[in-house]
Amino acid sequence: MPLNVTPAVERYVKFLRENGFSGTIVGAELDTGSSRTPADFVDELYTSRGSFEGLRRRAQALAAYQAFLVRTVARVRPDIVQFCDVFSAVAGITSKLFGSPHLIFDIRDPVKLSTSHYGPLVPRALHFLESLAARVSDGIIVVSPELMDFVPQAARKRAVVMTNSPEEDQFTGYQFSGGDNITISLSGFVSYRRNLDAWCRLVGDDPKLKLDLYGTIADERSRQILDQYGFEQVNRVSHEEALSRSRAADIMALTYDPSIVVNQFAAPNKFFEGLMLGKPSICSTGMRLGERLTREHCGIVVRYGDVAELATAVETLREPAERRRMGENARRLFEREYLGQARNAMRTLYGRLGLIPM
């Protein structure tokens, strides 16, 4: 797995510790810009380094990574192997040969979606590997009900849905800007593929709109858009600071480009964080997320790249009563469906495997 201290990774380790397990993380050492590292909260850490620049180096690094994972699993002989991407699947499958009794596959982004832009052969080959890993796994995790369709039929009875919802409820009351001032949170992975140009143009035309940008800048094209509109200081921040800034926001911007197939199924952390904090969201037409926003009256769906439609949505939410109404609906949805959902899913999965009491 990539060594990135996301809330999901920390949640896994915390759950295992609370139930008497020790934790070991094995993966690729990447520069994630995080102030925390896995070494801060696990017992053992095994890392691999490699250059991913250029096709040849990428292939060499990937082959070396597979060998590293297999060697490490063979040496450590863990009781549970839980892996979170198809590139760790070979080591996961091999662990069965070395006697690891429990294999858990956390399918974050099914390869049919995440590699669809590589043509027909690559997704097909990786999907075969992913399906094989799912079939031999004792437990499977998917992050939304819609992704269950990508789990082989024979393996679905072993799968649970574990959303990206926060583990702990950190709601402190409804907080919105005064008057018709609006703060829009566009954070996490800052990319032109998330309607960045449209948001920057909209905010540039209205001094009462503020775009709160922080996180990882995806690429040079995204950086050029930020520079063009005067957003020169966009940095990663701690999870604590990110949560504080989300509390101060009025709208969560989740406008992903739906022409990218995997984006249609996106259920980002910021969506659940917004629900927890009682914030309305705006997402793109074509995202499955839009069905929930519309059904629960807790957000607005707009055509991707349509600045006029985006402006109309923001104008609707500029009205304090409407902002509060949608925020309360968001909070109710969180309390009804997502509060404690991830922890309960972990308990269900590990209970089925006989690893903890049901």
C-alpha positions as CSV (number, residue, x, y, z in Angstrom):
1,M,0.0,0.0,0.0
2,P,1.2,3.6,-0.4
3,L,2.4,4.9,2.9
4,N,0.0,7.8,3.3
5,V,-1.6,8.5,6.7
6,T,-5.2,9.0,5.6
7,P,-8.1,8.9,8.1
8,A,-9.0,5.5,6.7
9,V,-5.5,4.0,7.4
10,E,-5.5,5.5,10.9
11,R,-9.0,4.1,11.5
12,Y,-7.9,0.6,10.6
13,V,-4.9,0.7,12.9
14,K,-6.8,2.2,15.8
15,F,-9.5,-0.5,15.4
16,L,-7.0,-3.3,15.4
17,R,-5.2,-1.9,18.4
18,E,-8.5,-1.6,20.4
19,N,-9.2,-5.2,19.7
20,G,-5.8,-6.5,20.8
21,F,-3.9,-6.8,17.5
22,S,-0.5,-5.4,16.7
23,G,0.0,-3.5,13.5
24,T,2.6,-3.7,10.7
25,I,2.5,-1.6,7.5
26,V,4.2,-2.7,4.4
27,G,4.3,-0.4,1.3
28,A,5.9,2.0,-1.0
29,E,7.6,5.1,0.5
30,L,6.0,8.1,-1.2
31,D,6.4,11.8,-0.5
32,T,2.8,12.6,0.6
33,G,3.6,15.9,2.4
34,S,1.9,14.6,5.5
35,S,3.2,15.7,8.9
36,R,2.6,12.2,10.2
37,T,4.0,8.9,9.0
38,P,2.9,5.4,9.5
39,A,5.9,4.9,11.9
40,D,4.1,7.2,14.3
41,F,1.4,4.6,15.1
42,V,2.3,1.1,14.0
43,D,4.7,-1.4,15.6
44,E,6.6,-2.3,12.5
45,L,7.2,-0.6,9.2
46,Y,8.7,-2.0,6.0
47,T,9.1,0.3,3.1
48,S,10.2,0.2,-0.5
49,R,11.5,3.0,-2.7
50,G,11.6,3.4,-6.5
51,S,11.4,5.9,-9.2
52,F,8.1,6.1,-11.1
53,E,9.3,8.6,-13.7
54,G,9.0,7.2,-17.3
55,L,7.4,4.0,-18.5
56,R,10.5,1.9,-18.2
57,R,11.4,3.0,-14.7
58,R,7.8,2.6,-13.6
59,A,7.7,-1.0,-14.9
60,Q,11.0,-1.8,-13.1
61,A,9.8,-0.1,-9.9
62,L,6.5,-2.0,-10.0
63,A,8.2,-5.3,-10.5
64,A,10.6,-4.6,-7.6
65,Y,7.7,-3.5,-5.5
66,Q,5.9,-6.8,-6.1
67,A,9.0,-8.8,-5.1
68,F,9.5,-6.7,-2.0
69,L,5.9,-7.2,-0.9
70,V,6.1,-11.0,-1.4
71,R,9.4,-11.3,0.4
72,T,8.2,-9.2,3.4
73,V,4.9,-11.1,3.7
74,A,6.9,-14.4,3.6
75,R,9.2,-13.2,6.3
76,V,6.7,-11.6,8.6
77,R,4.0,-14.4,8.3
78,P,1.1,-12.2,9.6
79,D,-2.1,-13.6,10.8
80,I,-4.1,-11.1,8.8
81,V,-3.1,-9.6,5.5
82,Q,-5.3,-6.6,4.5
83,F,-4.4,-4.9,1.3
84,C,-5.9,-1.9,-0.4
85,D,-5.1,-1.9,-4.1
86,V,-4.7,-4.3,-7.0
87,F,-0.9,-3.7,-7.1
88,S,-0.7,-5.4,-3.7
89,A,-2.9,-8.3,-4.8
90,V,0.0,-10.5,-5.9
91,A,1.4,-10.4,-2.3
92,G,-2.0,-10.9,-0.9
93,I,-2.7,-14.0,-2.9
94,T,0.8,-15.3,-2.3
95,S,0.3,-14.9,1.5
96,K,-2.2,-17.7,1.3
97,L,0.6,-20.0,0.2
98,F,2.7,-19.0,3.2
99,G,-0.2,-19.9,5.6
100,S,-1.7,-16.5,6.4
101,P,-5.2,-17.6,7.6
102,H,-7.0,-14.4,6.9
103,L,-6.9,-12.3,3.7
104,I,-8.9,-9.0,3.5
105,F,-9.1,-7.0,0.2
106,D,-10.1,-3.4,0.6
107,I,-11.2,-2.4,-3.0
108,R,-10.9,1.4,-2.9
109,D,-11.2,2.1,-6.7
110,P,-12.1,-0.9,-8.9
111,V,-9.6,-1.1,-11.7
112,K,-12.3,-1.2,-14.4
113,L,-13.0,2.4,-13.3
114,S,-9.6,3.7,-12.3
115,T,-7.7,2.4,-15.4
116,S,-10.5,2.9,-18.0
117,H,-8.4,5.6,-19.8
118,Y,-5.6,3.1,-20.6
119,G,-7.6,1.3,-23.3
120,P,-9.2,-2.1,-23.3
121,L,-6.2,-4.4,-22.4
122,V,-4.8,-2.9,-19.2
123,P,-8.2,-2.7,-17.4
124,R,-9.1,-6.2,-18.5
125,A,-5.8,-7.7,-17.3
126,L,-5.9,-5.9,-13.9
127,H,-9.6,-6.7,-13.5
128,F,-8.7,-10.4,-13.9
129,L,-6.1,-10.0,-11.1
130,E,-8.5,-8.0,-8.9
131,S,-11.3,-10.6,-9.4
132,L,-8.9,-13.5,-8.5
133,A,-7.8,-11.6,-5.4
134,A,-11.4,-11.0,-4.4
135,R,-12.3,-14.7,-4.9
136,V,-9.5,-16.0,-2.6
137,S,-10.0,-13.3,0.0
138,D,-11.9,-14.1,3.2
139,G,-13.3,-10.6,3.5
140,I,-13.8,-7.7,1.1
141,I,-14.4,-4.0,1.7
142,V,-16.0,-1.5,-0.7
143,V,-16.6,2.1,0.0
144,S,-20.1,2.5,-1.4
145,P,-23.0,0.2,-2.3
146,E,-22.6,1.1,-6.0
147,L,-19.2,-0.5,-6.1
148,M,-20.6,-3.8,-5.0
149,D,-21.4,-4.4,-8.7
150,F,-17.6,-4.6,-9.4
151,V,-17.1,-7.5,-6.8
152,P,-17.4,-11.0,-8.4
153,Q,-20.8,-12.4,-7.7
154,A,-19.4,-15.4,-5.9
155,A,-17.5,-13.2,-3.5
156,R,-20.2,-10.6,-2.6
157,K,-21.5,-12.5,0.4
158,R,-18.1,-11.9,2.0
159,A,-18.1,-8.1,1.3
160,V,-19.1,-5.2,3.5
161,V,-19.7,-1.6,2.6
162,M,-17.5,0.7,4.7
163,T,-17.9,4.4,3.8
164,N,-15.3,7.1,4.1
165,S,-17.4,8.7,6.9
166,P,-15.5,10.1,9.9
167,E,-15.0,7.7,12.8
168,E,-15.7,10.3,15.5
169,D,-18.5,12.8,15.4
170,Q,-17.0,16.3,15.6
171,F,-20.1,18.3,15.1
172,T,-20.0,21.5,17.3
173,G,-23.1,23.2,16.0
174,Y,-24.2,24.9,12.7
175,Q,-21.7,27.5,11.6
176,F,-22.2,29.8,8.5
177,S,-20.9,33.1,7.3
178,G,-22.9,36.2,8.1
179,G,-25.0,38.0,5.4
180,D,-24.4,37.1,1.8
181,N,-20.7,36.3,2.2
182,I,-19.9,32.7,1.2
183,T,-16.9,30.6,1.8
184,I,-16.5,27.6,-0.6
185,S,-14.3,24.7,0.4
186,L,-12.4,23.2,-2.5
187,S,-9.7,21.1,-0.9
188,G,-7.9,17.8,-0.8
189,F,-6.8,17.0,-4.4
190,V,-6.8,20.4,-6.2
191,S,-7.2,19.6,-9.8
192,Y,-8.5,21.2,-13.1
193,R,-10.5,17.9,-13.3
194,R,-12.6,19.1,-10.4
195,N,-14.0,22.3,-12.0
196,L,-11.1,24.4,-10.7
197,D,-11.2,27.0,-13.5
198,A,-15.0,27.5,-13.2
199,W,-14.8,28.0,-9.4
200,C,-11.8,30.4,-9.8
201,R,-13.7,32.5,-12.4
202,L,-16.8,32.6,-10.3
203,V,-15.0,33.8,-7.2
204,G,-13.0,36.3,-9.2
205,D,-16.1,38.0,-10.3
206,D,-17.7,38.3,-6.9
207,P,-15.8,39.9,-3.9
208,K,-18.2,38.3,-1.4
209,L,-17.2,34.8,-2.4
210,K,-14.1,33.2,-0.9
211,L,-12.6,30.0,-2.3
212,D,-10.8,28.1,0.5
213,L,-8.1,26.1,-1.3
214,Y,-5.7,23.7,0.3
215,G,-4.2,20.3,-0.3
216,T,-2.2,18.6,-3.0
217,I,-2.0,20.4,-6.4
218,A,-2.5,17.7,-9.0
219,D,-0.3,18.8,-11.9
220,E,1.2,21.7,-13.8
221,R,-2.0,22.6,-15.6
222,S,-3.9,22.9,-12.3
223,R,-1.0,25.1,-10.9
224,Q,-1.2,27.3,-13.9
225,I,-5.0,27.9,-13.3
226,L,-4.2,28.8,-9.7
227,D,-1.5,31.2,-10.7
228,Q,-3.7,32.8,-13.3
229,Y,-6.3,33.7,-10.7
230,G,-3.9,34.7,-8.0
231,F,-4.0,31.6,-5.8
232,E,-0.2,31.2,-5.3
233,Q,-0.2,29.8,-1.8
234,V,-2.0,26.5,-1.8
235,N,-0.5,24.0,0.6
236,R,-1.2,20.8,2.4
237,V,-2.5,21.2,6.0
238,S,-2.9,18.9,9.0
239,H,-6.1,17.0,9.4
240,E,-7.0,19.2,12.4
241,E,-6.6,22.4,10.4
242,A,-8.5,21.0,7.5
243,L,-11.4,20.1,9.8
244,S,-11.4,23.6,11.3
245,R,-11.5,25.2,7.9
246,S,-14.4,22.9,6.8
247,R,-16.3,24.2,9.9
248,A,-15.8,27.7,8.7
249,A,-17.0,26.9,5.2
250,D,-20.5,27.4,3.9
251,I,-20.4,25.1,0.9
252,M,-18.4,21.9,0.1
253,A,-17.3,21.9,-3.6
254,L,-17.4,18.3,-5.0
255,T,-17.7,19.1,-8.7
256,Y,-15.7,16.2,-10.2
257,D,-15.3,15.7,-14.0
258,P,-17.9,13.0,-14.8
259,S,-16.3,12.2,-18.1
260,I,-13.7,10.3,-16.0
261,V,-15.5,7.1,-15.2
262,V,-14.1,6.7,-11.7
263,N,-15.4,10.1,-10.8
264,Q,-18.9,9.1,-11.4
265,F,-18.6,6.7,-8.4
266,A,-16.6,9.1,-6.2
267,A,-17.7,9.3,-2.5
268,P,-15.0,11.6,-1.2
269,N,-14.0,12.1,2.5
270,K,-15.1,15.8,2.1
271,F,-18.7,14.7,1.3
272,F,-19.0,12.8,4.6
273,E,-17.2,15.5,6.5
274,G,-19.6,18.1,5.1
275,L,-22.6,15.9,6.2
276,M,-21.1,15.6,9.7
277,L,-20.6,19.4,10.0
278,G,-24.0,20.2,8.5
279,K,-22.8,21.8,5.2
280,P,-24.6,21.7,1.9
281,S,-22.6,20.4,-1.1
282,I,-22.5,21.1,-4.8
283,C,-21.5,18.3,-7.1
284,S,-21.6,17.6,-10.9
285,T,-24.3,16.0,-13.0
286,G,-23.3,12.4,-13.7
287,M,-21.9,11.8,-10.2
288,R,-23.8,9.1,-8.3
289,L,-23.4,11.4,-5.3
290,G,-25.9,13.8,-6.9
291,E,-28.7,11.3,-6.4
292,R,-28.2,11.4,-2.6
293,L,-27.9,15.2,-2.5
294,T,-31.1,15.7,-4.5
295,R,-33.1,13.0,-2.6
296,E,-32.1,14.3,0.8
297,H,-32.3,18.0,-0.2
298,C,-28.8,18.6,1.2
299,G,-27.1,20.0,-1.9
300,I,-27.3,21.1,-5.5
301,V,-26.2,19.3,-8.7
302,V,-24.8,21.4,-11.6
303,R,-23.5,20.7,-15.1
304,Y,-19.7,20.3,-15.0
305,G,-17.9,23.4,-16.4
306,D,-21.1,25.5,-16.6
307,V,-20.1,28.7,-14.7
308,A,-23.6,30.2,-15.1
309,E,-25.3,27.2,-13.5
310,L,-22.6,27.1,-10.8
311,A,-23.4,30.8,-10.1
312,T,-27.1,30.1,-9.8
313,A,-26.4,27.3,-7.3
314,V,-24.2,29.5,-5.2
315,E,-26.8,32.3,-5.4
316,T,-29.4,29.9,-4.0
317,L,-27.2,29.0,-1.1
318,R,-26.3,32.7,-0.5
319,E,-29.7,32.9,1.2
320,P,-29.0,32.1,4.9
321,A,-32.3,30.2,5.5
322,E,-31.7,27.9,2.5
323,R,-28.1,27.3,3.5
324,R,-29.3,26.3,7.0
325,R,-32.1,24.1,5.7
326,M,-29.8,22.1,3.5
327,G,-27.2,22.0,6.2
328,E,-29.7,20.5,8.7
329,N,-30.7,18.0,6.1
330,A,-27.1,17.0,5.6
331,R,-26.6,16.6,9.3
332,R,-29.7,14.4,9.6
333,L,-28.5,12.2,6.8
334,F,-25.2,11.8,8.6
335,E,-26.8,10.8,11.9
336,R,-29.2,8.4,10.2
337,E,-26.9,6.5,7.9
338,Y,-23.2,7.3,8.5
339,L,-22.5,8.0,12.2
340,G,-20.5,5.0,13.3
341,Q,-21.0,3.2,10.0
342,A,-17.3,2.5,9.3
343,R,-16.7,1.1,12.8
344,N,-19.8,-1.1,12.6
345,A,-18.7,-2.4,9.2
346,M,-15.2,-3.3,10.6
347,R,-16.8,-5.1,13.5
348,T,-19.1,-7.0,11.2
349,L,-16.3,-8.1,8.9
350,Y,-13.8,-9.1,11.6
351,G,-16.7,-10.8,13.6
352,R,-17.6,-12.9,10.6
353,L,-14.0,-14.1,10.4
354,G,-14.0,-15.0,14.1
355,L,-11.3,-12.5,14.9
356,I,-13.4,-10.5,17.4
357,P,-16.7,-11.3,19.3
358,M,-19.8,-10.5,17.3
